[in-house]
């Protein structure tokens, strides 16, 4: 069993490394000091299990776990934390187990055994359930690594053949997600303006009528005005009128 450790505190990582070294059939493959680093190492190392701290700066363990279980080859996630008040949230984030620090060898062995037994049977269903809560970041490939783009920085999603263009504050990225799934996940903050386009409600500046009688929308952070279909024009007008 290949295990990745994620914790922002070096002593905690060292303790887990030592405990893993005492367990048969367990291979320590790497360590991360943040949720974002864990996502990048997961793509490269493909661990079977990620031991994940919850309270970390930036992307915390709960959000990182949501990304992990939604990845193409999701690992099992076992949370390790000094605080007992995150148990419910941890299991909502599809954790296999929840260990309180200081982690004991016997309890860690039990968690890893449970992860091994449940991994194949449960991970696909966990992945399907992972979209139940809207993400605050979207993970994209950037060169040879991964980058987390804040959803608040995204201006629009545009379907382009088999990929979706994600236009954000720092440029554009291609993501392998369906527009329908994105619309369902981010319905509170994005609105469909065309069969192939979702736009951030907060980015809408104005709706303009064209000489041909159609409509185009002006967005903060995007130079082009995007076409609004007749089917969705009314909803956009109502949105602007309500100030939502």
N, C-alpha and C positions, 0 to 999 in steps of 0.2 A: 504494500500500500504506500503510495507516494503522498507525502504530506508537506504542505506549505504553511509556514507560520506567518501571521500578520499581527503586529503589535507595535505601537509607537514607542514603547519603553524597552531599551536594550536588555535590562536584567530579566524582564519577563520572557523575552525571546530566548535568552540563554538558558533559562530554567526549562522551557519547553523543549529546546534542542536536547538537553541532557536527559529529560524524561523519555523522549522519543528514542534516544540511543539505547535505552534499557529495555525497549519492547521488541520482541521478535517479529519479523515480517514487516517492519515499518522502515521506510526510507525517507529521510529528511531531504527535500529537494531544493529548498530555498527559504528566504525570509523577506518580508516586506515591512516597512515602517509606517505605511499609510494604506488607506483603502484604494487609492488610485494606483499605487505601486503593486498592490495585490492583483488588480485587474490586468495589469501589464504582464506580470509574472505568470498569471494563470494562462494567458494566451501562449506564452513561450514554453512553460514547463509542464503544462497539462497535469496538475496534481489530481489525485483521487479525492483528497480531503484538504480543506483549508481551515486551519485553526485561526479564528478571527476575533480580535479584540473589538469591543463595541465603541467605547469612547475614544475617538481619535480625531485630531484636527483635520479640517477639510472634509473629504468624503468619509463619513463614519462607517463603522462596521455593518450597521443595518442596511444602509443604502448600497454599500459594496456587495453585500450578499444578494440583494435583488438583482444586480447586474450579473453576478456570477451564475446564479441559477437560471438566468435567461440566456446564457452563453451557449454556443453550439455544442460544446462538450462540458456540461456543468459538473463541477465538483460537489461533493457533499460539504456542507458548512457546519462547523462546530464552534459555537461562540465561547470565548473565554473572557471573563470580566470580573472586576473587583466589586461590582454592584449587583445586588439582587433584585433591583427594580425594573430590569429590562427583559425579564423572562417572557412575558406575553408578547412583547414586540419582537423578540428574537424568533419565536416560533411563527409569528405572522410573517417574518422574513424568510421562512422556510428552512430554519436551522434543523439539523439532525439531532443536536444535543446542545446543552447549555452548561458550561462549567464555571464554577466560582473560583476565583484566585484566593489563596495560592492553590494551583491545580495539583491534585494528588495523583501519583502514578497509577493507582488502581482505578481511579475515576476516569483518567485519560484513556487507559486501556479499554475500559467499558465503552466509552464513547466511540472510540475507533472501531471496536468490534461491531457496535450497533450501526455505525456508518457503513461498514463493509456489507453487512447483512441487508441493509435497506437501500443501498445506493442504486442498484440496478432496477429494483422494483419501483422506487419512488421518484427518481430524479426527473423522468420525463413528465410525470404529472406535476411535479413541483415547477418545472419550467413553464408549463402551460398556465399555471396559476400565478406566475410571477408578475404578470401584467396587471394584477388587480389594483395596485396602487401606482399613481403617476410618479414617474421618476423626476428628480430635480436636475439630473444631468443625463446626457446621451453620450455613449461611448463610441468613438469613431477611430478608424485607423489613420495615423498621421506619420507618413514615412514608414519606418519599420516598427513603430511603437503605437501605443494607444493614447488617445487624448479624451478627456472628459469635457464636453461642451455644456455649460449651464443652459437649461431650458429657457431661462429668462433672457438669454442672449440670442435666441433663435427668432428670426423674422418670419420665415415661411418654410414649408415642405412642399416640394413639387415632384410629382411622379415622372420618372424618365425611364421608360422601358422597364427593365427588371429592377432598377434601383430607384431610390428617392434622393433628390437633391435637397440638402439641408442648408439653407442660407442663414448665416449667423453673423454676429458682430465682427468676427475676424475673417470672414470669407465664406467658402462653400465646401461641403463635404458630401460624399456619397455614402448612404447607409442602406443596408440590406434589410429594410423593414417595409411593411405594406402601409400604404396611406390609410387604409381602413383601420388597421390596428392603432396607428398613431392618433387618428381622430377619436377613437374610443378612449384611449388613455388620456389624451390632453383636451377633452371636450370643454373643460372649464376655462381654458386659456387660449384655445385656437378655434377658428371657425373655418368651415369649408366655403370657398368662393367659386370653385370650379371642380369638375370631376377629378382633376389632377392636381389640385392645389389647396393647401391649408395655410392660413395666415394667423400670426399672433394677434389677438384682439388688441393688446397694448401697443402694437406697432402701427395700427391703422391711423392714417392721417385724414384722408378724405376719399370720397367716392366721386368719380368724374364721369360725365356722359361723353361719349364719343360722337363724332360727326355722323357715324353710321347708325346711331341710336342705341349702341351697346354701352357697357359700363366698364371702367377700369379703376382699380384701387391704388391709392398712393400709400406707401409704407415707409416708416422711419427706417433708415439704413439700407434701402434698396432703391437704386436709381430708376429701374424700370417700373412702369405702372402695369400691374397684372390684370389680365382679363377676368371679369366677373360674369359668370353665366346668368342667363335670365332666371333660371331656377333658383339661384342662391342670392340674387340681388336684393330681394325683399328682406331677407334675414340680415344682410349686411346693413341695409338702411335702418332697420329697427335697432340694430346694435349701436349704430352711430347716434341715433336719436335718443336712446336710453342713456348714453354716456358710459356704457359698460365696458 
